[in-house]
């Protein structure tokens, strides 16, 4: 059975949501985020739109349906996890 999750990417002006059909448990999510870092702007630059696109590009490995943009967690009735990814400029890390 798949562990479904929605990842919300937020910066000071934008919010983007991505639905993941599988591996949404915390260690799977951490792996997805780590993989996305390689395709996104280098820190400390963080833009929600860029990171959401990098997240999809880096993790869309099984063809259609496994990971895609979403209108938010409220559009999915069977989620196990919801994550919010932001950047803390003071700490200089993704939170």
Secondary structure, DSSP 8 states (H G I E B T S, - for coil): ----EEEEEE-SS-EEEEEESS--SHHHHHHHHHHHHTTS--TT---HHHHHHHHHHHH--SSTTSEEEES-GGG-SS-SEEEEE-EETTTTEE-
